[in-house]
Each structure stands twice: as structure tokens, then as C-alpha cells.
Amino acid sequence: MSSLSALVVRFVHVVGVTLLVGGSVFVWNAIRTVGVGYDTVRFATHYEWLFWGTMAVMVVTGVGNLGSLGPPGPTTRWGTLLTAKLGVVTVFVVGSFVRTLAVLTTRRRGVARVGEDRFRQFYSSTSVTLVLVVALAEVLAHG
């Protein structure tokens, strides 16, 4: 991969993570300050579409980043951190699937049946987990 291609892949990866973190914090703050209502469920639904599209881009650019780095095996410190990050990301994606199902079910059934605390927990845990993933990525990038 050329230097320019590697730079573009990394840039797209960073922008994608910014969308994921910023969107989850935005929805979390909307639910925290306004409560769960039509608008917050609508915001959450839009975020879910953005989230899954961005996650697809994250997978592609993540693989591209690994390909350009020529990563060492999992027995090295860097490889161990990468394995930990991928484990956190895997658990995060499974949890995000549950969150998405809850949001789409809420939208379909109506807002009256929503537990505001549950929505707040979904998006707060999304935000906190994404910050953990970013911290692991920072350690990987800068050793």
C-alpha cells in the first residue's frame, strides 16, 4: 500500500471513530437531559444507521491498517494489546446489536413502553466502551 493510501485509510478510520463516539455521546446527552421521547428515539434510530454503516467502514479500514503495518504475532506486547482491543471490539459489537434491537423495537412499539434508564445505560456504556477502544488504539499507535 502506498504512503498516501495508508494515510487516507488511517484518516477515514479516525473520522469514523469520531462519528461513533460523538454520535453516542450526543444521543446519551439527549436522553439524559430531555428524557426518552419521540425526538430522542428518532435521534437514536438515526444514530443506529450511522453506527452500523460506520462500523462496516471501521472493519475495512482496520484491516487496511493492519495490512499496511505488517503486524507482529500475538506473543509480542503490541500483538497482545491488539488481541485485547479486538476482544473489546467483539464484545462491543455484540452489545451494540442488542442496543440496536432495543431502539428499533422501541420505535416500532411506541415511546410509552420505554425504560428511560435502560436507554441511558445503553448509550452511556456505548460511549464508555468506545473511549476504552480509543485508549487501546492510542497505546497501539504510539507504543
Summary of the structure (lengths in Angstrom):
residues: 143
radius of gyration: 16.9
end to end distance: 22.2
largest distance: 53.3
contacts: 405
relative contact order: 0.15
helix: 89%
strand: 0%
